[in-house]
Amino acid sequence: MQTVLAILEGCEKERDGRPTLASVCTYVADTTGAGHVEQAYHMTLLENGGFIRLEKQSLEMMRDNPFVLLTWSGHDLLESLNAK
């Protein structure tokens, strides 16, 4: 759950409100030490569960670095995990 919490926090803590996959992965690695495979696994679970949404950037921006946005369910999960 540490990796899940770090992913959700990484989405929420982005200063401009538009966290990218790269910035969230850097935050997760720095916070938990989780590697690429572990992060990808948990990101997929969170996306399939409706807690995060990956949104492609415009063509002018980097194509392989989508935004990672919290859904309302993701905000609720983050609040629940922080309350424990």
PDB file of N, CA, C and O in Angstrom:
ATOM      1  N   MET A   1       0.820  -1.205   0.000  1.00  0.00           N
ATOM      2  CA  MET A   1       0.000   0.000   0.000  1.00  0.00           C
ATOM      3  C   MET A   1       0.856   1.257   0.000  1.00  0.00           C
ATOM      4  O   MET A   1       0.369   2.345  -0.308  1.00  0.00           O
ATOM      5  N   GLN A   2       2.148   1.108   0.350  1.00  0.00           N
ATOM      6  CA  GLN A   2       3.024   2.278   0.329  1.00  0.00           C
ATOM      7  C   GLN A   2       3.174   2.820  -1.093  1.00  0.00           C
ATOM      8  O   GLN A   2       3.200   4.033  -1.306  1.00  0.00           O
ATOM      9  N   THR A   3       3.272   1.919  -2.050  1.00  0.00           N
ATOM     10  CA  THR A   3       3.409   2.351  -3.440  1.00  0.00           C
ATOM     11  C   THR A   3       2.130   3.018  -3.922  1.00  0.00           C
ATOM     12  O   THR A   3       2.181   4.037  -4.611  1.00  0.00           O
ATOM     13  N   VAL A   4       0.993   2.455  -3.567  1.00  0.00           N
ATOM     14  CA  VAL A   4      -0.292   3.041  -3.939  1.00  0.00           C
ATOM     15  C   VAL A   4      -0.420   4.433  -3.331  1.00  0.00           C
ATOM     16  O   VAL A   4      -0.787   5.383  -4.022  1.00  0.00           O
ATOM     17  N   LEU A   5      -0.123   4.552  -2.057  1.00  0.00           N
ATOM     18  CA  LEU A   5      -0.206   5.846  -1.381  1.00  0.00           C
ATOM     19  C   LEU A   5       0.730   6.854  -2.040  1.00  0.00           C
ATOM     20  O   LEU A   5       0.344   8.005  -2.248  1.00  0.00           O
ATOM     21  N   ALA A   6       1.942   6.447  -2.369  1.00  0.00           N
ATOM     22  CA  ALA A   6       2.903   7.354  -2.994  1.00  0.00           C
ATOM     23  C   ALA A   6       2.422   7.804  -4.383  1.00  0.00           C
ATOM     24  O   ALA A   6       2.614   8.962  -4.753  1.00  0.00           O
ATOM     25  N   ILE A   7       1.808   6.914  -5.143  1.00  0.00           N
ATOM     26  CA  ILE A   7       1.278   7.284  -6.461  1.00  0.00           C
ATOM     27  C   ILE A   7       0.190   8.341  -6.295  1.00  0.00           C
ATOM     28  O   ILE A   7       0.198   9.362  -6.983  1.00  0.00           O
ATOM     29  N   LEU A   8      -0.730   8.098  -5.397  1.00  0.00           N
ATOM     30  CA  LEU A   8      -1.816   9.054  -5.173  1.00  0.00           C
ATOM     31  C   LEU A   8      -1.283  10.382  -4.668  1.00  0.00           C
ATOM     32  O   LEU A   8      -1.736  11.439  -5.106  1.00  0.00           O
ATOM     33  N   GLU A   9      -0.320  10.339  -3.746  1.00  0.00           N
ATOM     34  CA  GLU A   9       0.282  11.572  -3.235  1.00  0.00           C
ATOM     35  C   GLU A   9       1.034  12.309  -4.337  1.00  0.00           C
ATOM     36  O   GLU A   9       0.977  13.536  -4.420  1.00  0.00           O
ATOM     37  N   GLY A  10       1.735  11.562  -5.180  1.00  0.00           N
ATOM     38  CA  GLY A  10       2.468  12.178  -6.280  1.00  0.00           C
ATOM     39  C   GLY A  10       1.556  12.914  -7.243  1.00  0.00           C
ATOM     40  O   GLY A  10       1.928  13.949  -7.795  1.00  0.00           O
ATOM     41  N   CYS A  11       0.368  12.380  -7.443  1.00  0.00           N
ATOM     42  CA  CYS A  11      -0.623  13.059  -8.289  1.00  0.00           C
ATOM     43  C   CYS A  11      -1.129  14.328  -7.623  1.00  0.00           C
ATOM     44  O   CYS A  11      -1.318  15.350  -8.283  1.00  0.00           O
ATOM     45  N   GLU A  12      -1.345  14.263  -6.333  1.00  0.00           N
ATOM     46  CA  GLU A  12      -1.922  15.395  -5.610  1.00  0.00           C
ATOM     47  C   GLU A  12      -0.907  16.512  -5.355  1.00  0.00           C
ATOM     48  O   GLU A  12      -1.272  17.688  -5.351  1.00  0.00           O
ATOM     49  N   LYS A  13       0.347  16.160  -5.143  1.00  0.00           N
ATOM     50  CA  LYS A  13       1.345  17.146  -4.735  1.00  0.00           C
ATOM     51  C   LYS A  13       1.943  17.957  -5.874  1.00  0.00           C
ATOM     52  O   LYS A  13       2.695  18.900  -5.627  1.00  0.00           O
ATOM     53  N   GLU A  14       1.628  17.615  -7.096  1.00  0.00           N
ATOM     54  CA  GLU A  14       2.200  18.344  -8.235  1.00  0.00           C
ATOM     55  C   GLU A  14       1.766  19.805  -8.169  1.00  0.00           C
ATOM     56  O   GLU A  14       0.578  20.104  -8.040  1.00  0.00           O
ATOM     57  N   ARG A  15       2.719  20.694  -8.255  1.00  0.00           N
ATOM     58  CA  ARG A  15       2.461  22.128  -8.052  1.00  0.00           C
ATOM     59  C   ARG A  15       1.484  22.722  -9.053  1.00  0.00           C
ATOM     60  O   ARG A  15       0.633  23.532  -8.686  1.00  0.00           O
ATOM     61  N   ASP A  16       1.602  22.323 -10.321  1.00  0.00           N
ATOM     62  CA  ASP A  16       0.744  22.938 -11.333  1.00  0.00           C
ATOM     63  C   ASP A  16      -0.577  22.198 -11.527  1.00  0.00           C
ATOM     64  O   ASP A  16      -1.395  22.592 -12.358  1.00  0.00           O
ATOM     65  N   GLY A  17      -0.789  21.126 -10.760  1.00  0.00           N
ATOM     66  CA  GLY A  17      -2.035  20.376 -10.859  1.00  0.00           C
ATOM     67  C   GLY A  17      -2.106  19.460 -12.058  1.00  0.00           C
ATOM     68  O   GLY A  17      -3.147  18.855 -12.313  1.00  0.00           O
ATOM     69  N   ARG A  18      -1.015  19.345 -12.802  1.00  0.00           N
ATOM     70  CA  ARG A  18      -0.986  18.482 -13.980  1.00  0.00           C
ATOM     71  C   ARG A  18       0.204  17.536 -13.882  1.00  0.00           C
ATOM     72  O   ARG A  18       1.164  17.678 -14.639  1.00  0.00           O
ATOM     73  N   PRO A  19       0.159  16.579 -12.968  1.00  0.00           N
ATOM     74  CA  PRO A  19       1.285  15.659 -12.803  1.00  0.00           C
ATOM     75  C   PRO A  19       1.454  14.764 -14.020  1.00  0.00           C
ATOM     76  O   PRO A  19       0.478  14.270 -14.584  1.00  0.00           O
ATOM     77  N   THR A  20       2.689  14.565 -14.412  1.00  0.00           N
ATOM     78  CA  THR A  20       2.979  13.676 -15.537  1.00  0.00           C
ATOM     79  C   THR A  20       3.418  12.320 -15.000  1.00  0.00           C
ATOM     80  O   THR A  20       3.765  12.179 -13.827  1.00  0.00           O
ATOM     81  N   LEU A  21       3.396  11.341 -15.871  1.00  0.00           N
ATOM     82  CA  LEU A  21       3.835  10.005 -15.495  1.00  0.00           C
ATOM     83  C   LEU A  21       5.267  10.054 -14.978  1.00  0.00           C
ATOM     84  O   LEU A  21       5.595   9.404 -13.985  1.00  0.00           O
ATOM     85  N   ALA A  22       6.117  10.818 -15.646  1.00  0.00           N
ATOM     86  CA  ALA A  22       7.519  10.913 -15.234  1.00  0.00           C
ATOM     87  C   ALA A  22       7.658  11.529 -13.837  1.00  0.00           C
ATOM     88  O   ALA A  22       8.436  11.039 -13.019  1.00  0.00           O
ATOM     89  N   SER A  23       6.907  12.599 -13.564  1.00  0.00           N
ATOM     90  CA  SER A  23       7.030  13.248 -12.252  1.00  0.00           C
ATOM     91  C   SER A  23       6.481  12.367 -11.135  1.00  0.00           C
ATOM     92  O   SER A  23       7.036  12.335 -10.036  1.00  0.00           O
ATOM     93  N   VAL A  24       5.396  11.657 -11.412  1.00  0.00           N
ATOM     94  CA  VAL A  24       4.830  10.762 -10.396  1.00  0.00           C
ATOM     95  C   VAL A  24       5.784   9.592 -10.140  1.00  0.00           C
ATOM     96  O   VAL A  24       6.006   9.218  -8.988  1.00  0.00           O
ATOM     97  N   CYS A  25       6.346   9.014 -11.195  1.00  0.00           N
ATOM     98  CA  CYS A  25       7.282   7.892 -11.033  1.00  0.00           C
ATOM     99  C   CYS A  25       8.520   8.316 -10.254  1.00  0.00           C
ATOM    100  O   CYS A  25       9.020   7.557  -9.424  1.00  0.00           O
ATOM    101  N   THR A  26       9.016   9.514 -10.513  1.00  0.00           N
ATOM    102  CA  THR A  26      10.169  10.027  -9.759  1.00  0.00           C
ATOM    103  C   THR A  26       9.813  10.183  -8.294  1.00  0.00           C
ATOM    104  O   THR A  26      10.598   9.812  -7.421  1.00  0.00           O
ATOM    105  N   TYR A  27       8.630  10.732  -8.012  1.00  0.00           N
ATOM    106  CA  TYR A  27       8.185  10.904  -6.632  1.00  0.00           C
ATOM    107  C   TYR A  27       8.061   9.548  -5.928  1.00  0.00           C
ATOM    108  O   TYR A  27       8.502   9.398  -4.789  1.00  0.00           O
ATOM    109  N   VAL A  28       7.474   8.581  -6.592  1.00  0.00           N
ATOM    110  CA  VAL A  28       7.273   7.250  -6.003  1.00  0.00           C
ATOM    111  C   VAL A  28       8.619   6.580  -5.731  1.00  0.00           C
ATOM    112  O   VAL A  28       8.818   6.001  -4.663  1.00  0.00           O
ATOM    113  N   ALA A  29       9.530   6.654  -6.679  1.00  0.00           N
ATOM    114  CA  ALA A  29      10.850   6.049  -6.497  1.00  0.00           C
ATOM    115  C   ALA A  29      11.593   6.704  -5.337  1.00  0.00           C
ATOM    116  O   ALA A  29      12.218   6.015  -4.531  1.00  0.00           O
ATOM    117  N   ASP A  30      11.527   8.017  -5.252  1.00  0.00           N
ATOM    118  CA  ASP A  30      12.203   8.737  -4.170  1.00  0.00           C
ATOM    119  C   ASP A  30      11.570   8.450  -2.810  1.00  0.00           C
ATOM    120  O   ASP A  30      12.266   8.397  -1.797  1.00  0.00           O
ATOM    121  N   THR A  31      10.256   8.267  -2.791  1.00  0.00           N
ATOM    122  CA  THR A  31       9.528   8.072  -1.533  1.00  0.00           C
ATOM    123  C   THR A  31       9.588   6.637  -1.030  1.00  0.00           C
ATOM    124  O   THR A  31       9.770   6.397   0.164  1.00  0.00           O
ATOM    125  N   THR A  32       9.431   5.674  -1.955  1.00  0.00           N
ATOM    126  CA  THR A  32       9.313   4.273  -1.532  1.00  0.00           C
ATOM    127  C   THR A  32      10.447   3.379  -2.012  1.00  0.00           C
ATOM    128  O   THR A  32      10.662   2.296  -1.467  1.00  0.00           O
ATOM    129  N   GLY A  33      11.162   3.823  -3.017  1.00  0.00           N
ATOM    130  CA  GLY A  33      12.196   2.975  -3.611  1.00  0.00           C
ATOM    131  C   GLY A  33      11.639   1.962  -4.590  1.00  0.00           C
ATOM    132  O   GLY A  33      12.376   1.101  -5.072  1.00  0.00           O
ATOM    133  N   ALA A  34      10.345   2.048  -4.896  1.00  0.00           N
ATOM    134  CA  ALA A  34       9.713   1.109  -5.819  1.00  0.00           C
ATOM    135  C   ALA A  34      10.281   1.284  -7.216  1.00  0.00           C
ATOM    136  O   ALA A  34      10.463   2.408  -7.684  1.00  0.00           O
ATOM    137  N   GLY A  35      10.559   0.175  -7.877  1.00  0.00           N
ATOM    138  CA  GLY A  35      11.096   0.197  -9.224  1.00  0.00           C
ATOM    139  C   GLY A  35      10.018   0.333 -10.279  1.00  0.00           C
ATOM    140  O   GLY A  35       8.827   0.409  -9.975  1.00  0.00           O
ATOM    141  N   HIS A  36      10.456   0.363 -11.515  1.00  0.00           N
ATOM    142  CA  HIS A  36       9.564   0.575 -12.653  1.00  0.00           C
ATOM    143  C   HIS A  36       8.464  -0.480 -12.741  1.00  0.00           C
ATOM    144  O   HIS A  36       7.303  -0.137 -12.966  1.00  0.00           O
ATOM    145  N   VAL A  37       8.807  -1.748 -12.567  1.00  0.00           N
ATOM    146  CA  VAL A  37       7.827  -2.835 -12.704  1.00  0.00           C
ATOM    147  C   VAL A  37       6.754  -2.725 -11.618  1.00  0.00           C
ATOM    148  O   VAL A  37       5.562  -2.839 -11.905  1.00  0.00           O
ATOM    149  N   GLU A  38       7.176  -2.507 -10.383  1.00  0.00           N
ATOM    150  CA  GLU A  38       6.219  -2.372  -9.279  1.00  0.00           C
ATOM    151  C   GLU A  38       5.314  -1.163  -9.488  1.00  0.00           C
ATOM    152  O   GLU A  38       4.106  -1.237  -9.263  1.00  0.00           O
ATOM    153  N   GLN A  39       5.900  -0.061  -9.917  1.00  0.00           N
ATOM    154  CA  GLN A  39       5.104   1.153 -10.161  1.00  0.00           C
ATOM    155  C   GLN A  39       4.090   0.928 -11.268  1.00  0.00           C
ATOM    156  O   GLN A  39       2.925   1.300 -11.131  1.00  0.00           O
ATOM    157  N   ALA A  40       4.528   0.316 -12.372  1.00  0.00           N
ATOM    158  CA  ALA A  40       3.633   0.066 -13.501  1.00  0.00           C
ATOM    159  C   ALA A  40       2.474  -0.835 -13.094  1.00  0.00           C
ATOM    160  O   ALA A  40       1.334  -0.609 -13.499  1.00  0.00           O
ATOM    161  N   TYR A  41       2.767  -1.853 -12.296  1.00  0.00           N
ATOM    162  CA  TYR A  41       1.728  -2.770 -11.821  1.00  0.00           C
ATOM    163  C   TYR A  41       0.669  -2.014 -11.009  1.00  0.00           C
ATOM    164  O   TYR A  41      -0.529  -2.161 -11.251  1.00  0.00           O
ATOM    165  N   HIS A  42       1.120  -1.210 -10.052  1.00  0.00           N
ATOM    166  CA  HIS A  42       0.182  -0.483  -9.194  1.00  0.00           C
ATOM    167  C   HIS A  42      -0.556   0.617  -9.959  1.00  0.00           C
ATOM    168  O   HIS A  42      -1.725   0.886  -9.681  1.00  0.00           O
ATOM    169  N   MET A  43       0.114   1.247 -10.911  1.00  0.00           N
ATOM    170  CA  MET A  43      -0.560   2.265 -11.750  1.00  0.00           C
ATOM    171  C   MET A  43      -1.690   1.613 -12.543  1.00  0.00           C
ATOM    172  O   MET A  43      -2.779   2.177 -12.659  1.00  0.00           O
ATOM    173  N   THR A  44      -1.428   0.423 -13.089  1.00  0.00           N
ATOM    174  CA  THR A  44      -2.447  -0.285 -13.851  1.00  0.00           C
ATOM    175  C   THR A  44      -3.630  -0.651 -12.959  1.00  0.00           C
ATOM    176  O   THR A  44      -4.783  -0.490 -13.359  1.00  0.00           O
ATOM    177  N   LEU A  45      -3.352  -1.137 -11.767  1.00  0.00           N
ATOM    178  CA  LEU A  45      -4.437  -1.453 -10.826  1.00  0.00           C
ATOM    179  C   LEU A  45      -5.264  -0.216 -10.497  1.00  0.00           C
ATOM    180  O   LEU A  45      -6.494  -0.265 -10.499  1.00  0.00           O
ATOM    181  N   LEU A  46      -4.585   0.893 -10.216  1.00  0.00           N
ATOM    182  CA  LEU A  46      -5.294   2.133  -9.870  1.00  0.00           C
ATOM    183  C   LEU A  46      -6.102   2.664 -11.057  1.00  0.00           C
ATOM    184  O   LEU A  46      -7.217   3.157 -10.883  1.00  0.00           O
ATOM    185  N   GLU A  47      -5.540   2.564 -12.253  1.00  0.00           N
ATOM    186  CA  GLU A  47      -6.269   3.037 -13.430  1.00  0.00           C
ATOM    187  C   GLU A  47      -7.483   2.150 -13.712  1.00  0.00           C
ATOM    188  O   GLU A  47      -8.577   2.658 -13.955  1.00  0.00           O
ATOM    189  N   ASN A  48      -7.296   0.829 -13.680  1.00  0.00           N
ATOM    190  CA  ASN A  48      -8.411  -0.088 -13.923  1.00  0.00           C
ATOM    191  C   ASN A  48      -9.479   0.001 -12.837  1.00  0.00           C
ATOM    192  O   ASN A  48     -10.654  -0.256 -13.099  1.00  0.00           O
ATOM    193  N   GLY A  49      -9.075   0.362 -11.622  1.00  0.00           N
ATOM    194  CA  GLY A  49     -10.022   0.527 -10.520  1.00  0.00           C
ATOM    195  C   GLY A  49     -10.730   1.869 -10.521  1.00  0.00           C
ATOM    196  O   GLY A  49     -11.631   2.098  -9.714  1.00  0.00           O
ATOM    197  N   GLY A  50     -10.327   2.764 -11.427  1.00  0.00           N
ATOM    198  CA  GLY A  50     -10.990   4.062 -11.525  1.00  0.00           C
ATOM    199  C   GLY A  50     -10.472   5.102 -10.538  1.00  0.00           C
ATOM    200  O   GLY A  50     -11.155   6.092 -10.276  1.00  0.00           O
ATOM    201  N   PHE A  51      -9.283   4.897  -9.990  1.00  0.00           N
ATOM    202  CA  PHE A  51      -8.732   5.833  -9.011  1.00  0.00           C
ATOM    203  C   PHE A  51      -7.841   6.899  -9.646  1.00  0.00           C
ATOM    204  O   PHE A  51      -7.701   7.996  -9.105  1.00  0.00           O
ATOM    205  N   ILE A  52      -7.240   6.579 -10.790  1.00  0.00           N
ATOM    206  CA  ILE A  52      -6.463   7.548 -11.553  1.00  0.00           C
ATOM    207  C   ILE A  52      -6.882   7.460 -13.009  1.00  0.00           C
ATOM    208  O   ILE A  52      -7.480   6.477 -13.448  1.00  0.00           O
ATOM    209  N   ARG A  53      -6.554   8.514 -13.747  1.00  0.00           N
ATOM    210  CA  ARG A  53      -6.848   8.542 -15.178  1.00  0.00           C
ATOM    211  C   ARG A  53      -5.608   9.051 -15.890  1.00  0.00           C
ATOM    212  O   ARG A  53      -5.056  10.086 -15.518  1.00  0.00           O
ATOM    213  N   LEU A  54      -5.166   8.330 -16.911  1.00  0.00           N
ATOM    214  CA  LEU A  54      -4.043   8.771 -17.724  1.00  0.00           C
ATOM    215  C   LEU A  54      -4.591   9.565 -18.899  1.00  0.00           C
ATOM    216  O   LEU A  54      -5.458   9.090 -19.633  1.00  0.00           O
ATOM    217  N   GLU A  55      -4.087  10.759 -19.067  1.00  0.00           N
ATOM    218  CA  GLU A  55      -4.572  11.653 -20.121  1.00  0.00           C
ATOM    219  C   GLU A  55      -3.400  12.084 -20.984  1.00  0.00           C
ATOM    220  O   GLU A  55      -2.450  12.692 -20.491  1.00  0.00           O
ATOM    221  N   LYS A  56      -3.465  11.769 -22.271  1.00  0.00           N
ATOM    222  CA  LYS A  56      -2.360  12.111 -23.170  1.00  0.00           C
ATOM    223  C   LYS A  56      -2.211  13.616 -23.280  1.00  0.00           C
ATOM    224  O   LYS A  56      -3.189  14.363 -23.266  1.00  0.00           O
ATOM    225  N   GLN A  57      -0.959  14.039 -23.389  1.00  0.00           N
ATOM    226  CA  GLN A  57      -0.688  15.452 -23.607  1.00  0.00           C
ATOM    227  C   GLN A  57      -0.922  15.788 -25.075  1.00  0.00           C
ATOM    228  O   GLN A  57      -1.014  14.894 -25.917  1.00  0.00           O
ATOM    229  N   SER A  58      -1.017  17.054 -25.369  1.00  0.00           N
ATOM    230  CA  SER A  58      -1.237  17.476 -26.751  1.00  0.00           C
ATOM    231  C   SER A  58      -0.039  17.098 -27.623  1.00  0.00           C
ATOM    232  O   SER A  58       1.034  16.788 -27.106  1.00  0.00           O
ATOM    233  N   LEU A  59      -0.215  17.122 -28.904  1.00  0.00           N
ATOM    234  CA  LEU A  59       0.833  16.722 -29.840  1.00  0.00           C
ATOM    235  C   LEU A  59       2.079  17.583 -29.717  1.00  0.00           C
ATOM    236  O   LEU A  59       3.183  17.112 -29.989  1.00  0.00           O
ATOM    237  N   GLU A  60       1.921  18.826 -29.315  1.00  0.00           N
ATOM    238  CA  GLU A  60       3.073  19.705 -29.173  1.00  0.00           C
ATOM    239  C   GLU A  60       3.941  19.307 -27.985  1.00  0.00           C
ATOM    240  O   GLU A  60       5.120  19.656 -27.925  1.00  0.00           O
ATOM    241  N   MET A  61       3.362  18.585 -27.057  1.00  0.00           N
ATOM    242  CA  MET A  61       4.080  18.188 -25.856  1.00  0.00           C
ATOM    243  C   MET A  61       4.575  16.755 -26.010  1.00  0.00           C
ATOM    244  O   MET A  61       4.372  16.129 -27.050  1.00  0.00           O
ATOM    245  N   MET A  62       5.216  16.249 -24.986  1.00  0.00           N
ATOM    246  CA  MET A  62       5.757  14.884 -25.041  1.00  0.00           C
ATOM    247  C   MET A  62       4.626  13.867 -25.128  1.00  0.00           C
ATOM    248  O   MET A  62       3.723  13.857 -24.292  1.00  0.00           O
ATOM    249  N   ARG A  63       4.683  13.022 -26.136  1.00  0.00           N
ATOM    250  CA  ARG A  63       3.615  12.043 -26.362  1.00  0.00           C
ATOM    251  C   ARG A  63       3.676  10.864 -25.402  1.00  0.00           C
ATOM    252  O   ARG A  63       2.645  10.267 -25.093  1.00  0.00           O
ATOM    253  N   ASP A  64       4.860  10.523 -24.930  1.00  0.00           N
ATOM    254  CA  ASP A  64       5.017   9.340 -24.085  1.00  0.00           C
ATOM    255  C   ASP A  64       5.005   9.669 -22.601  1.00  0.00           C
ATOM    256  O   ASP A  64       5.444   8.858 -21.786  1.00  0.00           O
ATOM    257  N   ASN A  65       4.517  10.829 -22.243  1.00  0.00           N
ATOM    258  CA  ASN A  65       4.505  11.251 -20.849  1.00  0.00           C
ATOM    259  C   ASN A  65       3.125  11.798 -20.497  1.00  0.00           C
ATOM    260  O   ASN A  65       2.960  13.009 -20.344  1.00  0.00           O
ATOM    261  N   PRO A  66       2.129  10.914 -20.369  1.00  0.00           N
ATOM    262  CA  PRO A  66       0.761  11.389 -20.118  1.00  0.00           C
ATOM    263  C   PRO A  66       0.620  12.007 -18.736  1.00  0.00           C
ATOM    264  O   PRO A  66       1.418  11.754 -17.833  1.00  0.00           O
ATOM    265  N   PHE A  67      -0.412  12.821 -18.597  1.00  0.00           N
ATOM    266  CA  PHE A  67      -0.768  13.326 -17.278  1.00  0.00           C
ATOM    267  C   PHE A  67      -1.372  12.181 -16.480  1.00  0.00           C
ATOM    268  O   PHE A  67      -2.017  11.302 -17.051  1.00  0.00           O
ATOM    269  N   VAL A  68      -1.170  12.181 -15.169  1.00  0.00           N
ATOM    270  CA  VAL A  68      -1.761  11.180 -14.273  1.00  0.00           C
ATOM    271  C   VAL A  68      -2.661  11.948 -13.314  1.00  0.00           C
ATOM    272  O   VAL A  68      -2.172  12.641 -12.422  1.00  0.00           O
ATOM    273  N   LEU A  69      -3.962  11.828 -13.493  1.00  0.00           N
ATOM    274  CA  LEU A  69      -4.915  12.635 -12.753  1.00  0.00           C
ATOM    275  C   LEU A  69      -5.720  11.777 -11.782  1.00  0.00           C
ATOM    276  O   LEU A  69      -6.121  10.659 -12.105  1.00  0.00           O
ATOM    277  N   LEU A  70      -5.947  12.314 -10.596  1.00  0.00           N
ATOM    278  CA  LEU A  70      -6.793  11.632  -9.612  1.00  0.00           C
ATOM    279  C   LEU A  70      -8.256  11.796  -9.998  1.00  0.00           C
ATOM    280  O   LEU A  70      -8.672  12.875 -10.420  1.00  0.00           O
ATOM    281  N   THR A  71      -9.022  10.750  -9.858  1.00  0.00           N
ATOM    282  CA  THR A  71     -10.475  10.832  -9.998  1.00  0.00           C
ATOM    283  C   THR A  71     -11.043  11.141  -8.614  1.00  0.00           C
ATOM    284  O   THR A  71     -10.296  11.208  -7.638  1.00  0.00           O
ATOM    285  N   TRP A  72     -12.347  11.328  -8.525  1.00  0.00           N
ATOM    286  CA  TRP A  72     -12.958  11.543  -7.207  1.00  0.00           C
ATOM    287  C   TRP A  72     -12.718  10.328  -6.307  1.00  0.00           C
ATOM    288  O   TRP A  72     -12.456  10.474  -5.113  1.00  0.00           O
ATOM    289  N   SER A  73     -12.809   9.141  -6.884  1.00  0.00           N
ATOM    290  CA  SER A  73     -12.539   7.926  -6.104  1.00  0.00           C
ATOM    291  C   SER A  73     -11.098   7.900  -5.620  1.00  0.00           C
ATOM    292  O   SER A  73     -10.827   7.445  -4.509  1.00  0.00           O
ATOM    293  N   GLY A  74     -10.172   8.385  -6.441  1.00  0.00           N
ATOM    294  CA  GLY A  74      -8.770   8.461  -6.050  1.00  0.00           C
ATOM    295  C   GLY A  74      -8.556   9.422  -4.898  1.00  0.00           C
ATOM    296  O   GLY A  74      -7.780   9.138  -3.985  1.00  0.00           O
ATOM    297  N   HIS A  75      -9.243  10.566  -4.934  1.00  0.00           N
ATOM    298  CA  HIS A  75      -9.163  11.517  -3.822  1.00  0.00           C
ATOM    299  C   HIS A  75      -9.709  10.887  -2.540  1.00  0.00           C
ATOM    300  O   HIS A  75      -9.132  11.048  -1.465  1.00  0.00           O
ATOM    301  N   ASP A  76     -10.820  10.174  -2.667  1.00  0.00           N
ATOM    302  CA  ASP A  76     -11.414   9.507  -1.507  1.00  0.00           C
ATOM    303  C   ASP A  76     -10.477   8.442  -0.942  1.00  0.00           C
ATOM    304  O   ASP A  76     -10.330   8.332   0.275  1.00  0.00           O
ATOM    305  N   LEU A  77      -9.845   7.659  -1.810  1.00  0.00           N
ATOM    306  CA  LEU A  77      -8.904   6.630  -1.365  1.00  0.00           C
ATOM    307  C   LEU A  77      -7.702   7.265  -0.668  1.00  0.00           C
ATOM    308  O   LEU A  77      -7.265   6.780   0.375  1.00  0.00           O
ATOM    309  N   LEU A  78      -7.175   8.322  -1.223  1.00  0.00           N
ATOM    310  CA  LEU A  78      -6.047   9.021  -0.610  1.00  0.00           C
ATOM    311  C   LEU A  78      -6.413   9.535   0.761  1.00  0.00           C
ATOM    312  O   LEU A  78      -5.643   9.383   1.709  1.00  0.00           O
ATOM    313  N   GLU A  79      -7.564  10.136   0.879  1.00  0.00           N
ATOM    314  CA  GLU A  79      -8.026  10.637   2.183  1.00  0.00           C
ATOM    315  C   GLU A  79      -8.183   9.505   3.175  1.00  0.00           C
ATOM    316  O   GLU A  79      -7.824   9.653   4.343  1.00  0.00           O
ATOM    317  N   SER A  80      -8.714   8.376   2.732  1.00  0.00           N
ATOM    318  CA  SER A  80      -8.894   7.212   3.598  1.00  0.00           C
ATOM    319  C   SER A  80      -7.549   6.647   4.058  1.00  0.00           C
ATOM    320  O   SER A  80      -7.389   6.305   5.229  1.00  0.00           O
ATOM    321  N   LEU A  81      -6.591   6.547   3.148  1.00  0.00           N
ATOM    322  CA  LEU A  81      -5.268   6.024   3.508  1.00  0.00           C
ATOM    323  C   LEU A  81      -4.526   6.963   4.454  1.00  0.00           C
ATOM    324  O   LEU A  81      -3.826   6.509   5.359  1.00  0.00           O
ATOM    325  N   ASN A  82      -4.675   8.248   4.252  1.00  0.00           N
ATOM    326  CA  ASN A  82      -4.021   9.220   5.133  1.00  0.00           C
ATOM    327  C   ASN A  82      -4.641   9.249   6.523  1.00  0.00           C
ATOM    328  O   ASN A  82      -3.980   9.637   7.487  1.00  0.00           O
ATOM    329  N   ALA A  83      -5.906   8.843   6.636  1.00  0.00           N
ATOM    330  CA  ALA A  83      -6.584   8.829   7.926  1.00  0.00           C
ATOM    331  C   ALA A  83      -6.136   7.665   8.798  1.00  0.00           C
ATOM    332  O   ALA A  83      -6.354   7.681  10.009  1.00  0.00           O
ATOM    333  N   LYS A  84      -5.510   6.650   8.193  1.00  0.00           N
ATOM    334  CA  LYS A  84      -5.102   5.463   8.953  1.00  0.00           C
ATOM    335  C   LYS A  84      -3.796   5.670   9.660  1.00  0.00           C
ATOM    336  O   LYS A  84      -3.314   4.766  10.343  1.00  0.00           O
TER     337      LYS A  84
END
